[in-house]
Amino acid sequence: MPIHNKLVRDRIPEIIQLAGKEAKTRVLNDDEYMQELRKKIDEEYEEYLAAENAVAAVEELADMLELIYATAAAHGATPHQLDMIREEKAKKRGAFDEKIYLIEVVDG
């Protein structure tokens, strides 16, 4: 029987049960939850890097976005607040649309 010891999406225990298996779970405390969110974001990032095509890459990005929303909520922010902060930073510092690669800064 595989041991996973990791944060999973809310419906995973139900899906496991529907497959005729038993999922042993527990609810994390706030500190554990934040730690596991960080681990899960890292896991999804690694899966994104390993994606072999655009479809798989976008699937992993969607997983990362779900985790980013959950992490923002754990910090007390809504997805809307997160997006407003993102928009404000884009206004002040730009986005990444122009694909600019900074090589160096020379003191003038």
Beta strands, then each sheet from edge to edge (+ up, - down):
end
